[in-house]
Amino acid sequence: MARSTALRNSGGTHDVGTVFSITPSGTETVLYSFKGGLDGSNPSSGLIKVGGALYGTTVGGGYPANRGTIFKITLNGTETVLHSFFGGQDGSSPQYGSLLMVNKVLYGTTSTGGINNLGTVYSITPSGVYAVLYSFRGGSDGANPEAGLTNVGPVLYGTTNVGGASNDGTVFALTP
């Protein structure tokens, strides 16, 4: 039987979230229970499967700033933190939107942090090489992206929660 994988942003051994699999008949298996420290806490984005591993983000936890993580979990439950957010220029609070894989690189957004503390678009390789691609300024470019990215050709598209001409958010395009 095929299994689906998902996550919960609370519950588990330490009540800060789990990654689990479930069969079509409803049999659930917890693959990983977050501890809430270095490994992250409160996963809130979806998971993306790349090869034999699952990738996702947590809103909290991570060292040293408790600003979230990007993690990898093997299908046998081994978790590795690829990046811990510091809350400064690297971003903070990667929430809501799932990671996106394009040409063997993962892309995502943070809702805060960056040069202006208004969010970022970032890339990370499956081995953990992290880079900020864009820091939002809060004007016509928008601020506080809270959704995932979409890829069309060589362009990444996304939305921001605020900013733009009437401060109701923007749709942005970015070439990686």
Secondary structure as UniProt FT lines:
FT   STRAND          4..8
FT   TURN            12..15
FT   STRAND          18..22
FT   TURN            24..25
FT   STRAND          28..33
FT   TURN            38..39
FT   STRAND          41..43
FT   STRAND          48..50
FT   TURN            51..52
FT   STRAND          53..60
FT   TURN            63..65
FT   STRAND          69..74
FT   TURN            75..76
FT   STRAND          79..84
FT   TURN            89..90
FT   STRAND          100..102
FT   TURN            103..104
FT   STRAND          105..110
FT   TURN            114..117
FT   STRAND          120..124
FT   TURN            126..127
FT   STRAND          130..135
FT   TURN            140..141
FT   STRAND          150..152
FT   TURN            153..154
FT   STRAND          155..159
FT   TURN            165..166
FT   STRAND          171..174
//
